[in-house]
Amino acid sequence: AEDLRIGLVHGEVYPRADTQQLLYLARQLDADILVSGHSHQPKIEQIEGILLLNPGSPIVPRLADRTVMLLEINKKEVDVEIIKIGAPVCSALDFDKYKRD
């Protein structure tokens, strides 16, 4: 997409949330952007010039809200947004009710 290489993988194998492994996968694919899943936890992280993305999960999130991701590339400018959808999976994740006024 606009001379940016985008890799798509299921995700890291072990241990969970190992961004180093994702970085190696991105290098192996010669990707500028790597989109993964597996952990079901949304993440936007840039390491050594490689953008690592995880949209989370709209159906079965793990210790996170239900999310999807919007990725827009325009003239090589990358814009990424995590969008929360629906109600939290469990009340413990409804942080708004714990806010102080």
MOPAC internal coordinates of N, CA, C and O (Angstrom, degrees):
PM7 1SCF
backbone

  N    0.0000 0     0.00 0     0.00 0    0    0    0
  C    1.4585 1     0.00 0     0.00 0    1    0    0
  C    1.5283 1   106.92 1     0.00 0    2    1    0
  O    1.2310 1   121.02 1   -67.77 1    3    2    1
  N    1.3500 1   115.66 1   112.23 1    3    2    1
  C    1.4604 1   121.15 1   179.79 1    5    3    2
  C    1.5306 1   112.06 1    50.54 1    6    5    3
  O    1.2310 1   120.69 1  -133.78 1    7    6    5
  N    1.3151 1   116.29 1    46.22 1    7    6    5
  C    1.4713 1   124.26 1   179.59 1    9    7    6
  C    1.5282 1   114.35 1    66.64 1   10    9    7
  O    1.2310 1   119.64 1  -169.12 1   11   10    9
  N    1.3161 1   118.28 1    10.88 1   11   10    9
  C    1.4608 1   121.79 1   172.12 1   13   11   10
  C    1.5236 1   107.51 1   -99.77 1   14   13   11
  O    1.2310 1   120.78 1   -48.29 1   15   14   13
  N    1.3109 1   116.11 1   131.71 1   15   14   13
  C    1.4643 1   120.17 1   179.19 1   17   15   14
  C    1.5212 1   108.84 1   -91.25 1   18   17   15
  O    1.2310 1   120.95 1   -52.62 1   19   18   17
  N    1.3347 1   115.79 1   127.38 1   19   18   17
  C    1.4610 1   121.65 1  -179.09 1   21   19   18
  C    1.5163 1   108.42 1  -113.37 1   22   21   19
  O    1.2310 1   120.95 1   -57.37 1   23   22   21
  N    1.3281 1   115.78 1   122.63 1   23   22   21
  C    1.4568 1   121.29 1   176.18 1   25   23   22
  C    1.5162 1   110.04 1  -101.28 1   26   25   23
  O    1.2310 1   121.10 1   -31.17 1   27   26   25
  N    1.3119 1   115.50 1   148.83 1   27   26   25
  C    1.4619 1   121.01 1   179.48 1   29   27   26
  C    1.5174 1   108.21 1  -131.58 1   30   29   27
  O    1.2310 1   120.51 1   -60.43 1   31   30   29
  N    1.3314 1   116.63 1   119.57 1   31   30   29
  C    1.4643 1   122.13 1  -179.67 1   33   31   30
  C    1.5210 1   108.86 1  -135.28 1   34   33   31
  O    1.2310 1   121.18 1   -19.70 1   35   34   33
  N    1.3185 1   115.34 1   160.30 1   35   34   33
  C    1.4658 1   118.96 1   177.03 1   37   35   34
  C    1.5187 1   110.14 1   -64.23 1   38   37   35
  O    1.2310 1   120.04 1   132.97 1   39   38   37
  N    1.3175 1   117.53 1   -47.03 1   39   38   37
  C    1.4604 1   120.22 1   177.47 1   41   39   38
  C    1.4956 1   111.69 1   148.15 1   42   41   39
  O    1.2310 1   121.94 1     7.90 1   43   42   41
  N    1.3106 1   113.89 1  -172.10 1   43   42   41
  C    1.4574 1   120.60 1  -178.24 1   45   43   42
  C    1.5261 1   110.42 1   -70.60 1   46   45   43
  O    1.2310 1   120.93 1   -24.78 1   47   46   45
  N    1.3091 1   115.83 1   155.22 1   47   46   45
  C    1.4601 1   120.64 1  -177.56 1   49   47   46
  C    1.5253 1   110.25 1   -96.02 1   50   49   47
  O    1.2310 1   120.15 1   121.38 1   51   50   49
  N    1.3121 1   117.32 1   -58.62 1   51   50   49
  C    1.4639 1   121.15 1  -179.02 1   53   51   50
  C    1.5067 1   108.60 1  -157.16 1   54   53   51
  O    1.2310 1   118.49 1   -39.38 1   55   54   53
  N    1.2821 1   120.49 1   140.62 1   55   54   53
  C    1.4673 1   127.41 1   -11.81 1   57   55   54
  C    1.5162 1   110.62 1   -74.94 1   58   57   55
  O    1.2310 1   121.07 1   -16.61 1   59   58   57
  N    1.3116 1   115.55 1   163.39 1   59   58   57
  C    1.4504 1   119.84 1   179.73 1   61   59   58
  C    1.5228 1   110.41 1   -62.38 1   62   61   59
  O    1.2310 1   121.07 1   -34.43 1   63   62   61
  N    1.3087 1   115.55 1   145.57 1   63   62   61
  C    1.4622 1   123.14 1   177.94 1   65   63   62
  C    1.5296 1   112.42 1    65.89 1   66   65   63
  O    1.2310 1   120.12 1  -148.67 1   67   66   65
  N    1.3104 1   117.37 1    31.33 1   67   66   65
  C    1.4641 1   122.33 1   178.37 1   69   67   66
  C    1.5226 1   108.49 1   -88.54 1   70   69   67
  O    1.2310 1   120.01 1   -84.78 1   71   70   69
  N    1.3175 1   117.59 1    95.22 1   71   70   69
  C    1.4582 1   120.29 1  -178.19 1   73   71   70
  C    1.5291 1   111.63 1   -68.80 1   74   73   71
  O    1.2310 1   119.76 1   156.04 1   75   74   73
  N    1.3107 1   118.06 1   -23.96 1   75   74   73
  C    1.4605 1   120.50 1   177.47 1   77   75   74
  C    1.5331 1   110.40 1   -61.64 1   78   77   75
  O    1.2310 1   120.55 1   138.04 1   79   78   77
  N    1.3125 1   116.56 1   -41.96 1   79   78   77
  C    1.4552 1   121.00 1   178.56 1   81   79   78
  C    1.5346 1   110.54 1   -64.16 1   82   81   79
  O    1.2310 1   120.19 1   140.95 1   83   82   81
  N    1.3292 1   117.25 1   -39.05 1   83   82   81
  C    1.4554 1   120.95 1   177.23 1   85   83   82
  C    1.5204 1   110.79 1   -65.46 1   86   85   83
  O    1.2310 1   120.48 1   141.93 1   87   86   85
  N    1.3139 1   116.68 1   -38.07 1   87   86   85
  C    1.4606 1   120.78 1   176.95 1   89   87   86
  C    1.5267 1   110.66 1   -61.32 1   90   89   87
  O    1.2310 1   120.31 1   136.28 1   91   90   89
  N    1.3229 1   117.01 1   -43.72 1   91   90   89
  C    1.4710 1   121.09 1   177.64 1   93   91   90
  C    1.5299 1   111.08 1   -63.17 1   94   93   91
  O    1.2310 1   120.08 1   139.15 1   95   94   93
  N    1.3326 1   117.44 1   -40.85 1   95   94   93
  C    1.4590 1   120.95 1   177.60 1   97   95   94
  C    1.5304 1   110.80 1   -62.55 1   98   97   95
  O    1.2310 1   120.37 1   138.38 1   99   98   97
  N    1.3210 1   116.90 1   -41.62 1   99   98   97
  C    1.4631 1   120.99 1   178.88 1  101   99   98
  C    1.5228 1   110.44 1   -62.84 1  102  101   99
  O    1.2310 1   120.54 1   136.39 1  103  102  101
  N    1.3175 1   116.57 1   -43.61 1  103  102  101
  C    1.4695 1   119.88 1   177.95 1  105  103  102
  C    1.5261 1   110.84 1   -63.22 1  106  105  103
  O    1.2310 1   120.31 1   138.76 1  107  106  105
  N    1.3111 1   117.00 1   -41.24 1  107  106  105
  C    1.4594 1   121.34 1   179.93 1  109  107  106
  C    1.5369 1   110.53 1   -61.56 1  110  109  107
  O    1.2310 1   120.41 1   143.45 1  111  110  109
  N    1.3275 1   116.83 1   -36.55 1  111  110  109
  C    1.4609 1   122.24 1   178.82 1  113  111  110
  C    1.5298 1   112.55 1   -86.55 1  114  113  111
  O    1.2310 1   120.58 1   176.16 1  115  114  113
  N    1.3378 1   116.50 1    -3.84 1  115  114  113
  C    1.4634 1   122.58 1  -175.07 1  117  115  114
  C    1.5267 1   110.34 1    54.76 1  118  117  115
  O    1.2310 1   121.28 1  -136.06 1  119  118  117
  N    1.3439 1   115.16 1    43.94 1  119  118  117
  C    1.4598 1   121.80 1  -175.61 1  121  119  118
  C    1.5246 1   111.42 1   -97.63 1  122  121  119
  O    1.2310 1   121.09 1   -38.26 1  123  122  121
  N    1.3236 1   115.52 1   141.74 1  123  122  121
  C    1.4661 1   121.91 1   172.15 1  125  123  122
  C    1.5254 1   109.94 1   -84.62 1  126  125  123
  O    1.2310 1   121.49 1   149.55 1  127  126  125
  N    1.3344 1   114.75 1   -30.45 1  127  126  125
  C    1.4632 1   122.81 1   179.91 1  129  127  126
  C    1.5231 1   107.32 1  -130.77 1  130  129  127
  O    1.2310 1   120.55 1   -48.56 1  131  130  129
  N    1.3327 1   116.55 1   131.44 1  131  130  129
  C    1.4620 1   120.53 1   177.20 1  133  131  130
  C    1.5218 1   108.56 1  -121.12 1  134  133  131
  O    1.2310 1   120.80 1   -58.65 1  135  134  133
  N    1.3261 1   116.08 1   121.35 1  135  134  133
  C    1.4622 1   122.12 1   177.56 1  137  135  134
  C    1.5200 1   107.16 1  -103.77 1  138  137  135
  O    1.2310 1   120.84 1   -54.43 1  139  138  137
  N    1.3277 1   116.00 1   125.57 1  139  138  137
  C    1.4591 1   120.65 1  -179.77 1  141  139  138
  C    1.5186 1   109.59 1  -132.91 1  142  141  139
  O    1.2310 1   121.07 1    -7.10 1  143  142  141
  N    1.2991 1   115.55 1   172.90 1  143  142  141
  C    1.4638 1   121.53 1   177.96 1  145  143  142
  C    1.5073 1   108.69 1  -131.72 1  146  145  143
  O    1.2310 1   119.80 1    65.63 1  147  146  145
  N    1.2851 1   117.99 1  -114.37 1  147  146  145
  C    1.4564 1   127.49 1   174.20 1  149  147  146
  C    1.5327 1   113.76 1    65.67 1  150  149  147
  O    1.2310 1   120.00 1   121.93 1  151  150  149
  N    1.3199 1   117.61 1   -58.07 1  151  150  149
  C    1.4687 1   118.92 1  -175.43 1  153  151  150
  C    1.5309 1   112.29 1   -77.44 1  154  153  151
  O    1.2310 1   120.01 1   161.51 1  155  154  153
  N    1.3411 1   117.58 1   -18.49 1  155  154  153
  C    1.4662 1   123.31 1  -177.58 1  157  155  154
  C    1.5207 1   111.44 1    62.64 1  158  157  155
  O    1.2310 1   120.10 1  -159.94 1  159  158  157
  N    1.3243 1   117.42 1    20.06 1  159  158  157
  C    1.4583 1   122.41 1   178.56 1  161  159  158
  C    1.5219 1   109.35 1  -116.58 1  162  161  159
  O    1.2310 1   119.77 1   -54.94 1  163  162  161
  N    1.3371 1   118.05 1   125.06 1  163  162  161
  C    1.4557 1   120.42 1  -177.16 1  165  163  162
  C    1.5312 1   111.69 1   -65.35 1  166  165  163
  O    1.2310 1   121.81 1   -37.86 1  167  166  165
  N    1.3364 1   114.15 1   142.14 1  167  166  165
  C    1.4667 1   118.36 1  -179.85 1  169  167  166
  C    1.5249 1   109.37 1  -157.44 1  170  169  167
  O    1.2310 1   121.67 1   -39.93 1  171  170  169
  N    1.3288 1   114.41 1   140.07 1  171  170  169
  C    1.4617 1   123.03 1   169.76 1  173  171  170
  C    1.5220 1   105.25 1  -129.22 1  174  173  171
  O    1.2310 1   120.70 1   -63.31 1  175  174  173
  N    1.3115 1   116.27 1   116.69 1  175  174  173
  C    1.4659 1   119.89 1  -176.83 1  177  175  174
  C    1.5251 1   109.56 1  -146.04 1  178  177  175
  O    1.2310 1   120.84 1   -45.55 1  179  178  177
  N    1.3196 1   116.00 1   134.45 1  179  178  177
  C    1.4591 1   120.61 1   177.10 1  181  179  178
  C    1.5255 1   108.10 1  -110.50 1  182  181  179
  O    1.2310 1   120.94 1   -55.76 1  183  182  181
  N    1.3412 1   115.81 1   124.24 1  183  182  181
  C    1.4583 1   121.77 1   179.75 1  185  183  182
  C    1.5249 1   107.58 1  -132.02 1  186  185  183
  O    1.2310 1   121.17 1   -55.21 1  187  186  185
  N    1.3081 1   115.37 1   124.79 1  187  186  185
  C    1.4640 1   121.84 1   175.59 1  189  187  186
  C    1.5279 1   112.30 1    49.87 1  190  189  187
  O    1.2310 1   120.65 1  -137.88 1  191  190  189
  N    1.3365 1   116.36 1    42.12 1  191  190  189
  C    1.4548 1   121.44 1   176.91 1  193  191  190
  C    1.5164 1   115.17 1    80.46 1  194  193  191
  O    1.2310 1   119.83 1  -178.49 1  195  194  193
  N    1.3121 1   117.93 1     1.51 1  195  194  193
  C    1.4655 1   121.80 1   179.09 1  197  195  194
  C    1.5277 1   108.47 1  -109.28 1  198  197  195
  O    1.2310 1   120.94 1   -50.08 1  199  198  197
  N    1.3194 1   115.81 1   129.92 1  199  198  197
  C    1.4611 1   121.57 1   179.95 1  201  199  198
  C    1.5270 1   108.71 1   -90.74 1  202  201  199
  O    1.2310 1   120.51 1   -62.15 1  203  202  201
  N    1.3367 1   116.63 1   117.85 1  203  202  201
  C    1.4652 1   122.85 1   179.45 1  205  203  202
  C    1.5300 1   108.14 1  -102.32 1  206  205  203
  O    1.2310 1   120.95 1   -56.81 1  207  206  205
  N    1.3232 1   115.80 1   123.19 1  207  206  205
  C    1.4601 1   120.97 1  -176.23 1  209  207  206
  C    1.5226 1   111.32 1  -124.71 1  210  209  207
  O    1.2310 1   121.18 1   -38.58 1  211  210  209
  N    1.3183 1   115.35 1   141.42 1  211  210  209
  C    1.4578 1   121.88 1   171.43 1  213  211  210
  C    1.5287 1   105.94 1  -137.77 1  214  213  211
  O    1.2310 1   119.87 1   -62.83 1  215  214  213
  N    1.3343 1   117.86 1   117.17 1  215  214  213
  C    1.4636 1   119.68 1  -177.45 1  217  215  214
  C    1.5224 1   114.57 1   -73.21 1  218  217  215
  O    1.2310 1   119.76 1   173.59 1  219  218  217
  N    1.3166 1   118.05 1    -6.41 1  219  218  217
  C    1.4548 1   120.22 1  -173.94 1  221  219  218
  C    1.5145 1   109.30 1    79.34 1  222  221  219
  O    1.2310 1   120.52 1    33.61 1  223  222  221
  N    1.3136 1   116.61 1  -146.39 1  223  222  221
  C    1.4595 1   120.32 1  -179.45 1  225  223  222
  C    1.5237 1   110.36 1  -145.51 1  226  225  223
  O    1.2310 1   120.13 1   -48.41 1  227  226  225
  N    1.3347 1   117.35 1   131.59 1  227  226  225
  C    1.4587 1   119.43 1   175.64 1  229  227  226
  C    1.5218 1   112.71 1   -80.70 1  230  229  227
  O    1.2310 1   120.37 1   167.00 1  231  230  229
  N    1.3373 1   116.91 1   -13.00 1  231  230  229
  C    1.4686 1   120.09 1  -173.89 1  233  231  230
  C    1.5236 1   112.37 1  -116.91 1  234  233  231
  O    1.2310 1   119.79 1   131.89 1  235  234  233
  N    1.3452 1   118.01 1   -48.11 1  235  234  233
  C    1.4673 1   121.60 1  -174.38 1  237  235  234
  C    1.5357 1   110.26 1  -128.43 1  238  237  235
  O    1.2310 1   119.73 1  -112.14 1  239  238  237
  N    1.3356 1   118.12 1    67.86 1  239  238  237
  C    1.4611 1   119.09 1   178.33 1  241  239  238
  C    1.5248 1   111.27 1   -71.20 1  242  241  239
  O    1.2310 1   120.85 1   -23.20 1  243  242  241
  N    1.2993 1   115.98 1   156.80 1  243  242  241
  C    1.4681 1   120.99 1   177.68 1  245  243  242
  C    1.5167 1   108.59 1  -118.93 1  246  245  243
  O    1.2310 1   120.64 1   -68.99 1  247  246  245
  N    1.3181 1   116.38 1   111.01 1  247  246  245
  C    1.4559 1   123.65 1  -178.61 1  249  247  246
  C    1.5242 1   111.58 1    52.91 1  250  249  247
  O    1.2310 1   120.46 1  -138.91 1  251  250  249
  N    1.3093 1   116.72 1    41.09 1  251  250  249
  C    1.4562 1   123.01 1   179.57 1  253  251  250
  C    1.5281 1   108.57 1  -155.76 1  254  253  251
  O    1.2310 1   121.35 1   -14.21 1  255  254  253
  N    1.3281 1   115.03 1   165.79 1  255  254  253
  C    1.4569 1   119.61 1   173.53 1  257  255  254
  C    1.5223 1   109.33 1   -73.36 1  258  257  255
  O    1.2310 1   120.61 1   -15.37 1  259  258  257
  N    1.3203 1   116.45 1   164.63 1  259  258  257
  C    1.4639 1   121.90 1   173.98 1  261  259  258
  C    1.5296 1   107.37 1   -70.86 1  262  261  259
  O    1.2310 1   120.40 1   -52.35 1  263  262  261
  N    1.3254 1   116.83 1   127.65 1  263  262  261
  C    1.4552 1   120.16 1  -175.71 1  265  263  262
  C    1.5230 1   112.47 1  -141.77 1  266  265  263
  O    1.2310 1   121.97 1   -21.29 1  267  266  265
  N    1.3264 1   113.83 1   158.71 1  267  266  265
  C    1.4555 1   123.98 1   167.60 1  269  267  266
  C    1.5266 1   105.48 1  -132.26 1  270  269  267
  O    1.2310 1   120.47 1    -9.48 1  271  270  269
  N    1.3269 1   116.72 1   170.52 1  271  270  269
  C    1.4616 1   120.04 1  -178.00 1  273  271  270
  C    1.5172 1   109.42 1  -128.73 1  274  273  271
  O    1.2310 1   121.35 1   -39.89 1  275  274  273
  N    1.3146 1   115.02 1   140.11 1  275  274  273
  C    1.4525 1   121.86 1   175.13 1  277  275  274
  C    1.5244 1   106.95 1  -110.62 1  278  277  275
  O    1.2310 1   120.60 1   -57.30 1  279  278  277
  N    1.3304 1   116.46 1   122.70 1  279  278  277
  C    1.4631 1   122.99 1   179.37 1  281  279  278
  C    1.5150 1   107.21 1  -118.62 1  282  281  279
  O    1.2310 1   120.52 1   -59.00 1  283  282  281
  N    1.3216 1   116.62 1   121.00 1  283  282  281
  C    1.4618 1   121.11 1   179.40 1  285  283  282
  C    1.5232 1   108.53 1  -125.30 1  286  285  283
  O    1.2310 1   121.06 1   -48.80 1  287  286  285
  N    1.3346 1   115.57 1   131.20 1  287  286  285
  C    1.4573 1   121.44 1   176.94 1  289  287  286
  C    1.5186 1   106.78 1  -120.93 1  290  289  287
  O    1.2310 1   121.00 1   -58.78 1  291  290  289
  N    1.3262 1   115.70 1   121.22 1  291  290  289
  C    1.4505 1   121.47 1  -178.01 1  293  291  290
  C    1.5229 1   108.56 1  -137.46 1  294  293  291
  O    1.2310 1   120.49 1   -66.65 1  295  294  293
  N    1.3166 1   116.67 1   113.35 1  295  294  293
  C    1.4636 1   122.59 1  -177.69 1  297  295  294
  C    1.5257 1   110.71 1    54.62 1  298  297  295
  O    1.2310 1   120.98 1  -134.32 1  299  298  297
  N    1.3172 1   115.74 1    45.68 1  299  298  297
  C    1.4674 1   125.28 1   179.60 1  301  299  298
  C    1.5263 1   113.76 1    67.56 1  302  301  299
  O    1.2310 1   119.89 1  -176.59 1  303  302  301
  N    1.3247 1   117.81 1     3.41 1  303  302  301
  C    1.4598 1   121.56 1   174.13 1  305  303  302
  C    1.5190 1   107.81 1   -87.67 1  306  305  303
  O    1.2310 1   120.71 1   -52.28 1  307  306  305
  N    1.3172 1   116.25 1   127.72 1  307  306  305
  C    1.4630 1   121.71 1  -176.83 1  309  307  306
  C    1.5254 1   109.19 1  -104.60 1  310  309  307
  O    1.2310 1   121.12 1   -52.35 1  311  310  309
  N    1.3172 1   115.46 1   127.65 1  311  310  309
  C    1.4586 1   121.78 1   176.08 1  313  311  310
  C    1.5244 1   107.35 1  -123.69 1  314  313  311
  O    1.2310 1   120.90 1   -53.32 1  315  314  313
  N    1.3276 1   115.89 1   126.68 1  315  314  313
  C    1.4620 1   121.04 1  -177.73 1  317  315  314
  C    1.5242 1   108.52 1  -127.36 1  318  317  315
  O    1.2310 1   121.21 1   -43.03 1  319  318  317
  N    1.3221 1   115.28 1   136.97 1  319  318  317
  C    1.4601 1   119.98 1   179.16 1  321  319  318
  C    1.5235 1   109.69 1  -139.27 1  322  321  319
  O    1.2310 1   121.11 1   -47.39 1  323  322  321
  N    1.3222 1   115.47 1   132.61 1  323  322  321
  C    1.4661 1   121.13 1   172.73 1  325  323  322
  C    1.5220 1   106.72 1   -93.13 1  326  325  323
  O    1.2310 1   120.98 1   -52.61 1  327  326  325
  N    1.3249 1   115.73 1   127.39 1  327  326  325
  C    1.4585 1   120.89 1  -176.70 1  329  327  326
  C    1.5256 1   109.14 1  -115.06 1  330  329  327
  O    1.2310 1   120.59 1   -59.40 1  331  330  329
  N    1.3256 1   116.47 1   120.60 1  331  330  329
  C    1.4635 1   121.38 1   175.49 1  333  331  330
  C    1.5177 1   108.52 1   -76.66 1  334  333  331
  O    1.2310 1   121.06 1   -42.72 1  335  334  333
  N    1.3255 1   115.57 1   137.28 1  335  334  333
  C    1.4577 1   119.71 1   178.65 1  337  335  334
  C    1.5216 1   109.44 1  -128.93 1  338  337  335
  O    1.2310 1   120.83 1   -34.45 1  339  338  337
  N    1.2889 1   116.02 1   145.55 1  339  338  337
  C    1.4622 1   120.37 1   175.59 1  341  339  338
  C    1.5118 1   114.03 1    65.64 1  342  341  339
  O    1.2310 1   121.42 1     8.78 1  343  342  341
  N    1.2984 1   114.90 1  -171.22 1  343  342  341
  C    1.4605 1   122.39 1  -179.26 1  345  343  342
  C    1.5229 1   110.33 1   -81.74 1  346  345  343
  O    1.2310 1   120.03 1   -24.69 1  347  346  345
  N    1.3384 1   117.55 1   155.31 1  347  346  345
  C    1.4603 1   119.53 1   175.35 1  349  347  346
  C    1.5296 1   110.64 1   -57.47 1  350  349  347
  O    1.2310 1   120.99 1   -26.84 1  351  350  349
  N    1.3200 1   115.72 1   153.16 1  351  350  349
  C    1.4583 1   121.28 1  -178.68 1  353  351  350
  C    1.5204 1   111.23 1   -67.19 1  354  353  351
  O    1.2310 1   120.50 1   140.17 1  355  354  353
  N    1.3190 1   116.64 1   -39.83 1  355  354  353
  C    1.4716 1   120.02 1   176.72 1  357  355  354
  C    1.5199 1   108.32 1  -138.62 1  358  357  355
  O    1.2310 1   120.34 1   -23.25 1  359  358  357
  N    1.3049 1   116.95 1   156.75 1  359  358  357
  C    1.4604 1   120.99 1  -175.72 1  361  359  358
  C    1.5246 1   112.25 1   -62.86 1  362  361  359
  O    1.2310 1   119.57 1   155.78 1  363  362  361
  N    1.3185 1   118.42 1   -24.22 1  363  362  361
  C    1.4624 1   121.08 1   179.13 1  365  363  362
  C    1.5208 1   111.17 1   -64.93 1  366  365  363
  O    1.2310 1   119.80 1   159.13 1  367  366  365
  N    1.3382 1   117.99 1   -20.87 1  367  366  365
  C    1.4602 1   121.16 1   179.44 1  369  367  366
  C    1.5199 1   112.64 1   -93.81 1  370  369  367
  O    1.2310 1   119.89 1  -179.58 1  371  370  369
  N    1.3198 1   117.81 1     0.42 1  371  370  369
  C    1.4515 1   121.35 1   178.69 1  373  371  370
  C    1.5256 1   108.75 1   -86.53 1  374  373  371
  O    1.2310 1   121.14 1   -99.77 1  375  374  373
  N    1.3485 1   115.42 1    80.23 1  375  374  373
  C    1.4562 1   121.24 1  -173.58 1  377  375  374
  C    1.5262 1   112.69 1   -70.11 1  378  377  375
  O    1.2310 1   120.10 1   158.21 1  379  378  377
  N    1.3351 1   117.42 1   -21.79 1  379  378  377
  C    1.4580 1   120.04 1  -179.61 1  381  379  378
  C    1.5267 1   112.42 1   -59.32 1  382  381  379
  O    1.2310 1   120.37 1   145.58 1  383  382  381
  N    1.3158 1   116.89 1   -34.42 1  383  382  381
  C    1.4703 1   118.72 1  -177.32 1  385  383  382
  C    1.5381 1   111.91 1   -71.52 1  386  385  383
  O    1.2310 1   119.98 1   168.57 1  387  386  385
  N    1.3324 1   117.64 1   -11.43 1  387  386  385
  C    1.4624 1   120.84 1   179.82 1  389  387  386
  C    1.5282 1   112.51 1  -100.13 1  390  389  387
  O    1.2310 1   120.45 1   178.93 1  391  390  389
  N    1.3368 1   116.74 1    -1.07 1  391  390  389
  C    1.4580 1   119.85 1  -179.58 1  393  391  390
  C    1.5221 1   109.76 1   -69.28 1  394  393  391
  O    1.2310 1   121.25 1   -35.74 1  395  394  393
  N    1.3460 1   115.22 1   144.26 1  395  394  393
  C    1.4700 1   120.43 1   173.91 1  397  395  394
  C    1.5162 1   108.46 1   -94.10 1  398  397  395
  O    1.2310 1   120.69 1   -39.58 1  399  398  397
  N    1.3007 1   116.28 1   140.42 1  399  398  397
  C    1.4813 1   120.72 1   178.54 1  401  399  398
  C    1.4949 1   110.54 1   -82.89 1  402  401  399
  O    1.2310 1   120.10 1   180.00 1  403  402  401

